[in-house]
């Protein structure tokens, strides 16, 4: 397992410091910097990590949607978005906004801060504003990168946003990104990104924490299922199983005595 430094959870800077980033994300779409970042990160994703997608057609090409992937690596943002034909917005831990280069990219690229270790209501308001504008929001159900080497436990945040917004949620399994840090040893893992069918929940204006956790659990259970299948069968095995399943359903739908 790669050596991963302990997380720093609390940002001492006041919420007011980040107000301009939230205002920007609520009122502006990503600009040319997003396109440049995508051009720069796509070749290594495809060539070195051999990133491939399964089920990318499940992501709506327009309208509000939440992408909900597991999270092992800082490259997961790029892996999850490389096959999505729209600009993907995401929360980033506020500590990253200390770096002027990253801050510039986030400012123009549509990322917004979340103050981890705090009840950051502003981050939720920004997420809802992006969805209200018809955006594609990436949100990690685990709330951050898993440090255990395995999938973590879902947090209530994605459940709250799914319930209060009522928009579809696409569960996403990213397999292989745990080993991304091994690039220093010229070892590049093969990454597979599988998108599940959208899940939609009936809108609830003020869901309880228990309701949020239940919905987050339902979303992440689908992520677990896809991840486990990729772990067991590999990319080709999952694709084969999906094709066989589609073929079987088609056979059942044909009139008696008629075949493909």
KOLNU-629962 format. One record per residue (C-alpha): residue number from 1; residue in one letter; x, y, z negated. Coordinates in nm, 3 decimals. Layout:
<selum n="NUM" res="A" u="X" v="Y" w="Z"/>
...
END
This chain:
<selum n="1" res="X" u="0.000" v="0.000" w="0.000"/>
<selum n="2" res="X" u="0.136" v="0.350" w="0.082"/>
<selum n="3" res="X" u="0.262" v="0.564" w="-0.205"/>
<selum n="4" res="X" u="-0.006" v="0.825" w="-0.264"/>
<selum n="5" res="X" u="0.049" v="1.114" w="-0.503"/>
<selum n="6" res="X" u="-0.205" v="1.173" w="-0.781"/>
<selum n="7" res="X" u="-0.487" v="1.409" w="-0.696"/>
<selum n="8" res="X" u="-0.493" v="1.765" w="-0.826"/>
<selum n="9" res="X" u="-0.857" v="1.821" w="-0.901"/>
<selum n="10" res="X" u="-0.912" v="2.172" w="-1.036"/>
<selum n="11" res="X" u="-0.838" v="2.492" w="-0.848"/>
<selum n="12" res="X" u="-0.781" v="2.780" w="-1.093"/>
<selum n="13" res="X" u="-0.880" v="3.048" w="-0.842"/>
<selum n="14" res="X" u="-1.225" v="3.201" w="-0.897"/>
<selum n="15" res="X" u="-1.517" v="3.123" w="-0.668"/>
<selum n="16" res="X" u="-1.509" v="3.482" w="-0.541"/>
<selum n="17" res="X" u="-1.176" v="3.417" w="-0.372"/>
<selum n="18" res="X" u="-1.342" v="3.173" w="-0.132"/>
<selum n="19" res="X" u="-1.653" v="3.381" w="-0.056"/>
<selum n="20" res="X" u="-1.516" v="3.506" w="0.277"/>
<selum n="21" res="X" u="-1.451" v="3.152" w="0.398"/>
<selum n="22" res="X" u="-1.806" v="3.048" w="0.320"/>
<selum n="23" res="X" u="-1.950" v="3.357" w="0.488"/>
<selum n="24" res="X" u="-1.743" v="3.286" w="0.798"/>
<selum n="25" res="X" u="-1.854" v="2.921" w="0.817"/>
<selum n="26" res="X" u="-2.219" v="3.009" w="0.764"/>
<selum n="27" res="X" u="-2.231" v="3.265" w="1.043"/>
<selum n="28" res="X" u="-1.971" v="3.155" w="1.300"/>
<selum n="29" res="X" u="-1.912" v="2.842" w="1.503"/>
<selum n="30" res="X" u="-1.557" v="2.707" w="1.548"/>
<selum n="31" res="X" u="-1.364" v="2.898" w="1.814"/>
<selum n="32" res="X" u="-1.070" v="2.827" w="2.045"/>
<selum n="33" res="X" u="-0.849" v="2.714" w="1.756"/>
<selum n="34" res="X" u="-1.071" v="2.409" w="1.714"/>
<selum n="35" res="X" u="-1.019" v="2.320" w="2.079"/>
<selum n="36" res="X" u="-0.642" v="2.363" w="2.051"/>
<selum n="37" res="X" u="-0.629" v="2.150" w="1.734"/>
<selum n="38" res="X" u="-0.829" v="1.883" w="1.911"/>
<selum n="39" res="X" u="-0.595" v="1.885" w="2.211"/>
<selum n="40" res="X" u="-0.292" v="1.855" w="1.981"/>
<selum n="41" res="X" u="-0.429" v="1.575" w="1.759"/>
<selum n="42" res="X" u="-0.604" v="1.362" w="2.022"/>
<selum n="43" res="X" u="-0.292" v="1.221" w="2.199"/>
<selum n="44" res="X" u="-0.129" v="1.082" w="1.880"/>
<selum n="45" res="X" u="-0.466" v="0.945" w="1.767"/>
<selum n="46" res="X" u="-0.510" v="0.756" w="2.093"/>
<selum n="47" res="X" u="-0.151" v="0.667" w="2.178"/>
<selum n="48" res="X" u="0.022" v="0.597" w="1.847"/>
<selum n="49" res="X" u="-0.273" v="0.487" w="1.634"/>
<selum n="50" res="X" u="-0.462" v="0.339" w="1.930"/>
<selum n="51" res="X" u="-0.781" v="0.485" w="1.787"/>
<selum n="52" res="X" u="-1.090" v="0.343" w="1.952"/>
<selum n="53" res="X" u="-1.458" v="0.395" w="1.883"/>
<selum n="54" res="X" u="-1.750" v="0.156" w="1.853"/>
<selum n="55" res="X" u="-2.103" v="0.295" w="1.869"/>
<selum n="56" res="X" u="-2.013" v="0.658" w="1.942"/>
<selum n="57" res="X" u="-2.342" v="0.681" w="2.131"/>
<selum n="58" res="X" u="-2.519" v="0.679" w="1.793"/>
<selum n="59" res="X" u="-2.403" v="1.035" w="1.726"/>
<selum n="60" res="X" u="-2.665" v="1.280" w="1.860"/>
<selum n="61" res="X" u="-2.520" v="1.519" w="2.117"/>
<selum n="62" res="X" u="-2.719" v="1.811" w="1.979"/>
<selum n="63" res="X" u="-2.910" v="1.909" w="1.669"/>
<selum n="64" res="X" u="-2.813" v="1.882" w="1.303"/>
<selum n="65" res="X" u="-2.648" v="1.560" w="1.190"/>
<selum n="66" res="X" u="-2.428" v="1.437" w="0.905"/>
<selum n="67" res="X" u="-2.134" v="1.204" w="0.970"/>
<selum n="68" res="X" u="-2.053" v="0.998" w="0.659"/>
<selum n="69" res="X" u="-1.720" v="0.810" w="0.682"/>
<selum n="70" res="X" u="-1.500" v="0.640" w="0.426"/>
<selum n="71" res="X" u="-1.180" v="0.829" w="0.347"/>
<selum n="72" res="X" u="-0.821" v="0.704" w="0.319"/>
<selum n="73" res="X" u="-0.614" v="0.956" w="0.514"/>
<selum n="74" res="X" u="-0.592" v="1.325" w="0.598"/>
<selum n="75" res="X" u="-0.616" v="1.212" w="0.961"/>
<selum n="76" res="X" u="-0.967" v="1.078" w="0.903"/>
<selum n="77" res="X" u="-1.114" v="1.414" w="1.009"/>
<selum n="78" res="X" u="-0.953" v="1.370" w="1.350"/>
<selum n="79" res="X" u="-1.026" v="0.999" w="1.382"/>
<selum n="80" res="X" u="-1.395" v="1.056" w="1.305"/>
<selum n="81" res="X" u="-1.424" v="1.338" w="1.557"/>
<selum n="82" res="X" u="-1.205" v="1.230" w="1.847"/>
<selum n="83" res="X" u="-1.489" v="1.045" w="2.024"/>
<selum n="84" res="X" u="-1.765" v="1.287" w="1.924"/>
<selum n="85" res="X" u="-1.855" v="1.528" w="2.202"/>
<selum n="86" res="X" u="-1.928" v="1.818" w="1.974"/>
<selum n="87" res="X" u="-1.748" v="2.028" w="1.716"/>
<selum n="88" res="X" u="-1.739" v="1.859" w="1.377"/>
<selum n="89" res="X" u="-1.742" v="2.075" w="1.063"/>
<selum n="90" res="X" u="-1.614" v="1.952" w="0.729"/>
<selum n="91" res="X" u="-1.547" v="2.043" w="0.368"/>
<selum n="92" res="X" u="-1.182" v="2.062" w="0.265"/>
<selum n="93" res="X" u="-1.050" v="2.075" w="-0.089"/>
<selum n="94" res="X" u="-0.981" v="2.436" w="-0.181"/>
<selum n="95" res="X" u="-0.614" v="2.371" w="-0.262"/>
<selum n="96" res="X" u="-0.547" v="2.333" w="0.112"/>
<selum n="97" res="X" u="-0.646" v="2.696" w="0.166"/>
<selum n="98" res="X" u="-0.324" v="2.802" w="-0.013"/>
<selum n="99" res="X" u="-0.118" v="2.721" w="0.296"/>
<selum n="100" res="X" u="-0.137" v="3.018" w="0.539"/>
<selum n="101" res="X" u="-0.110" v="2.802" w="0.852"/>
<selum n="102" res="X" u="-0.379" v="2.559" w="0.739"/>
<selum n="103" res="X" u="-0.590" v="2.851" w="0.618"/>
<selum n="104" res="X" u="-0.573" v="3.007" w="0.966"/>
<selum n="105" res="X" u="-0.674" v="2.679" w="1.131"/>
<selum n="106" res="X" u="-0.960" v="2.626" w="0.887"/>
<selum n="107" res="X" u="-1.080" v="2.986" w="0.925"/>
<selum n="108" res="X" u="-1.111" v="2.953" w="1.303"/>
<selum n="109" res="X" u="-1.177" v="2.579" w="1.316"/>
<selum n="110" res="X" u="-1.490" v="2.579" w="1.105"/>
<selum n="111" res="X" u="-1.373" v="2.404" w="0.787"/>
<selum n="112" res="X" u="-1.487" v="2.543" w="0.453"/>
<selum n="113" res="X" u="-1.362" v="2.500" w="0.094"/>
<selum n="114" res="X" u="-1.502" v="2.295" w="-0.190"/>
<selum n="115" res="X" u="-1.366" v="2.357" w="-0.539"/>
<selum n="116" res="X" u="-1.325" v="2.007" w="-0.669"/>
<selum n="117" res="X" u="-1.369" v="1.965" w="-1.042"/>
<selum n="118" res="X" u="-1.628" v="2.244" w="-1.040"/>
<selum n="119" res="X" u="-1.998" v="2.248" w="-0.961"/>
<selum n="120" res="X" u="-1.946" v="2.430" w="-0.632"/>
<selum n="121" res="X" u="-2.291" v="2.542" w="-0.527"/>
<selum n="122" res="X" u="-2.144" v="2.768" w="-0.259"/>
<selum n="123" res="X" u="-2.007" v="2.465" w="-0.073"/>
<selum n="124" res="X" u="-2.355" v="2.312" w="-0.065"/>
<selum n="125" res="X" u="-2.507" v="2.639" w="0.059"/>
<selum n="126" res="X" u="-2.252" v="2.646" w="0.340"/>
<selum n="127" res="X" u="-2.325" v="2.284" w="0.432"/>
<selum n="128" res="X" u="-2.698" v="2.358" w="0.454"/>
<selum n="129" res="X" u="-2.632" v="2.673" w="0.659"/>
<selum n="130" res="X" u="-2.427" v="2.473" w="0.911"/>
<selum n="131" res="X" u="-2.705" v="2.216" w="0.945"/>
<selum n="132" res="X" u="-2.967" v="2.492" w="0.975"/>
<selum n="133" res="X" u="-2.767" v="2.620" w="1.274"/>
<selum n="134" res="X" u="-2.781" v="2.275" w="1.435"/>
<selum n="135" res="X" u="-2.426" v="2.177" w="1.344"/>
<selum n="136" res="X" u="-2.249" v="1.844" w="1.300"/>
<selum n="137" res="X" u="-2.127" v="1.812" w="0.941"/>
<selum n="138" res="X" u="-1.873" v="1.554" w="0.828"/>
<selum n="139" res="X" u="-1.901" v="1.465" w="0.460"/>
<selum n="140" res="X" u="-1.719" v="1.187" w="0.277"/>
<selum n="141" res="X" u="-1.956" v="0.991" w="0.050"/>
<selum n="142" res="X" u="-1.663" v="0.906" w="-0.181"/>
<selum n="143" res="X" u="-1.600" v="1.277" w="-0.238"/>
<selum n="144" res="X" u="-1.231" v="1.247" w="-0.153"/>
<selum n="145" res="X" u="-0.961" v="1.005" w="-0.048"/>
<selum n="146" res="X" u="-0.965" v="0.662" w="-0.207"/>
<selum n="147" res="X" u="-0.648" v="0.605" w="-0.411"/>
<selum n="148" res="X" u="-0.706" v="0.235" w="-0.481"/>
<selum n="149" res="X" u="-0.635" v="0.091" w="-0.137"/>
<selum n="150" res="X" u="-0.998" v="-0.014" w="-0.108"/>
<selum n="151" res="X" u="-1.327" v="0.165" w="-0.057"/>
<selum n="152" res="X" u="-1.430" v="0.385" w="-0.348"/>
<selum n="153" res="X" u="-1.770" v="0.457" w="-0.498"/>
<selum n="154" res="X" u="-2.016" v="0.704" w="-0.346"/>
<selum n="155" res="X" u="-2.076" v="1.039" w="-0.514"/>
<selum n="156" res="X" u="-2.416" v="1.210" w="-0.517"/>
<selum n="157" res="X" u="-2.319" v="1.502" w="-0.288"/>
<selum n="158" res="X" u="-2.396" v="1.339" w="0.046"/>
<selum n="159" res="X" u="-2.724" v="1.210" w="-0.098"/>
<selum n="160" res="X" u="-2.827" v="1.558" w="-0.201"/>
<selum n="161" res="X" u="-2.753" v="1.708" w="0.140"/>
<selum n="162" res="X" u="-2.928" v="1.422" w="0.322"/>
<selum n="163" res="X" u="-3.240" v="1.457" w="0.107"/>
<selum n="164" res="X" u="-3.267" v="1.834" w="0.095"/>
<selum n="165" res="X" u="-3.195" v="1.880" w="0.466"/>
<selum n="166" res="X" u="-3.386" v="1.579" w="0.599"/>
<selum n="167" res="X" u="-3.140" v="1.549" w="0.890"/>
<selum n="168" res="X" u="-3.015" v="1.213" w="1.025"/>
<selum n="169" res="X" u="-2.704" v="1.060" w="0.869"/>
<selum n="170" res="X" u="-2.463" v="0.853" w="1.080"/>
<selum n="171" res="X" u="-2.261" v="0.612" w="0.861"/>
<selum n="172" res="X" u="-1.903" v="0.579" w="0.985"/>
<selum n="173" res="X" u="-1.643" v="0.313" w="0.904"/>
<selum n="174" res="X" u="-1.279" v="0.409" w="0.965"/>
<selum n="175" res="X" u="-1.058" v="0.101" w="0.956"/>
<selum n="176" res="X" u="-0.678" v="0.116" w="0.965"/>
<selum n="177" res="X" u="-0.619" v="0.472" w="0.846"/>
<selum n="178" res="X" u="-0.491" v="0.354" w="0.507"/>
<selum n="179" res="X" u="-0.156" v="0.287" w="0.674"/>
<selum n="180" res="X" u="-0.126" v="0.620" w="0.855"/>
<selum n="181" res="X" u="0.150" v="0.739" w="0.618"/>
<selum n="182" res="X" u="0.373" v="0.460" w="0.746"/>
<selum n="183" res="X" u="0.449" v="0.664" w="1.059"/>
<selum n="184" res="X" u="0.770" v="0.777" w="0.886"/>
<selum n="185" res="X" u="0.889" v="0.419" w="0.927"/>
<selum n="186" res="X" u="0.764" v="0.416" w="1.287"/>
<selum n="187" res="X" u="0.482" v="0.183" w="1.187"/>
<selum n="188" res="X" u="0.153" v="0.293" w="1.336"/>
<selum n="189" res="X" u="-0.162" v="0.106" w="1.234"/>
<selum n="190" res="X" u="-0.440" v="0.041" w="1.483"/>
<selum n="191" res="X" u="-0.740" v="0.253" w="1.389"/>
<selum n="192" res="X" u="-1.100" v="0.168" w="1.469"/>
<selum n="193" res="X" u="-1.392" v="0.404" w="1.410"/>
<selum n="194" res="X" u="-1.737" v="0.248" w="1.408"/>
<selum n="195" res="X" u="-2.050" v="0.464" w="1.409"/>
<selum n="196" res="X" u="-2.369" v="0.308" w="1.277"/>
<selum n="197" res="X" u="-2.723" v="0.384" w="1.380"/>
<selum n="198" res="X" u="-2.856" v="0.709" w="1.228"/>
<selum n="199" res="X" u="-3.039" v="0.684" w="0.897"/>
<selum n="200" res="X" u="-3.304" v="0.938" w="0.809"/>
<selum n="201" res="X" u="-3.453" v="1.003" w="0.469"/>
<selum n="202" res="X" u="-3.774" v="1.183" w="0.384"/>
<selum n="203" res="X" u="-3.691" v="1.537" w="0.277"/>
<selum n="204" res="X" u="-3.705" v="1.614" w="-0.096"/>
<selum n="205" res="X" u="-3.674" v="1.977" w="-0.204"/>
<selum n="206" res="X" u="-3.514" v="1.917" w="-0.546"/>
<selum n="207" res="X" u="-3.394" v="1.557" w="-0.568"/>
<selum n="208" res="X" u="-3.284" v="1.423" w="-0.904"/>
<selum n="209" res="X" u="-2.927" v="1.306" w="-0.953"/>
<selum n="210" res="X" u="-3.055" v="0.949" w="-0.954"/>
<selum n="211" res="X" u="-3.226" v="1.000" w="-0.618"/>
<selum n="212" res="X" u="-2.907" v="1.153" w="-0.479"/>
<selum n="213" res="X" u="-2.700" v="0.858" w="-0.599"/>
<selum n="214" res="X" u="-2.947" v="0.605" w="-0.458"/>
<selum n="215" res="X" u="-2.940" v="0.766" w="-0.113"/>
<selum n="216" res="X" u="-2.561" v="0.802" w="-0.122"/>
<selum n="217" res="X" u="-2.545" v="0.434" w="-0.214"/>
<selum n="218" res="X" u="-2.766" v="0.334" w="0.078"/>
<selum n="219" res="X" u="-2.550" v="0.533" w="0.320"/>
<selum n="220" res="X" u="-2.225" v="0.395" w="0.185"/>
<selum n="221" res="X" u="-2.354" v="0.039" w="0.176"/>
<selum n="222" res="X" u="-2.383" v="0.054" w="0.553"/>
<selum n="223" res="X" u="-2.027" v="0.191" w="0.570"/>
<selum n="224" res="X" u="-1.911" v="-0.102" w="0.353"/>
<selum n="225" res="X" u="-2.084" v="-0.353" w="0.581"/>
<selum n="226" res="X" u="-1.920" v="-0.214" w="0.894"/>
<selum n="227" res="X" u="-1.580" v="-0.186" w="0.725"/>
<selum n="228" res="X" u="-1.601" v="-0.545" w="0.597"/>
<selum n="229" res="X" u="-1.685" v="-0.670" w="0.947"/>
<selum n="230" res="X" u="-1.387" v="-0.485" w="1.094"/>
<selum n="231" res="X" u="-1.165" v="-0.626" w="0.820"/>
<selum n="232" res="X" u="-1.286" v="-0.981" w="0.883"/>
<selum n="233" res="X" u="-1.335" v="-0.992" w="1.260"/>
<selum n="234" res="X" u="-1.118" v="-0.712" w="1.390"/>
<selum n="235" res="X" u="-1.214" v="-0.465" w="1.660"/>
<selum n="236" res="X" u="-1.269" v="-0.722" w="1.935"/>
<selum n="237" res="X" u="-1.466" v="-0.952" w="1.708"/>
<selum n="238" res="X" u="-1.705" v="-0.675" w="1.607"/>
<selum n="239" res="X" u="-1.756" v="-0.567" w="1.968"/>
<selum n="240" res="X" u="-1.824" v="-0.928" w="2.069"/>
<selum n="241" res="X" u="-2.073" v="-0.976" w="1.786"/>
<selum n="242" res="X" u="-2.255" v="-0.656" w="1.877"/>
<selum n="243" res="X" u="-2.278" v="-0.759" w="2.244"/>
<selum n="244" res="X" u="-2.408" v="-1.102" w="2.151"/>
<selum n="245" res="X" u="-2.666" v="-0.944" w="1.922"/>
<selum n="246" res="X" u="-2.786" v="-0.712" w="2.196"/>
<selum n="247" res="X" u="-2.805" v="-1.003" w="2.438"/>
<selum n="248" res="X" u="-3.007" v="-1.213" w="2.195"/>
<selum n="249" res="X" u="-3.256" v="-0.932" w="2.135"/>
<selum n="250" res="X" u="-3.293" v="-0.878" w="2.511"/>
<selum n="251" res="X" u="-3.368" v="-1.248" w="2.565"/>
<selum n="252" res="X" u="-3.639" v="-1.235" w="2.299"/>
<selum n="253" res="X" u="-3.804" v="-0.937" w="2.466"/>
<selum n="254" res="X" u="-3.823" v="-1.097" w="2.813"/>
<selum n="255" res="X" u="-4.150" v="-1.270" w="2.916"/>
<selum n="256" res="X" u="-4.159" v="-1.649" w="2.882"/>
<selum n="257" res="X" u="-3.971" v="-1.828" w="3.161"/>
<selum n="258" res="X" u="-3.788" v="-1.514" w="3.268"/>
<selum n="259" res="X" u="-3.414" v="-1.472" w="3.213"/>
<selum n="260" res="X" u="-3.156" v="-1.204" w="3.278"/>
END
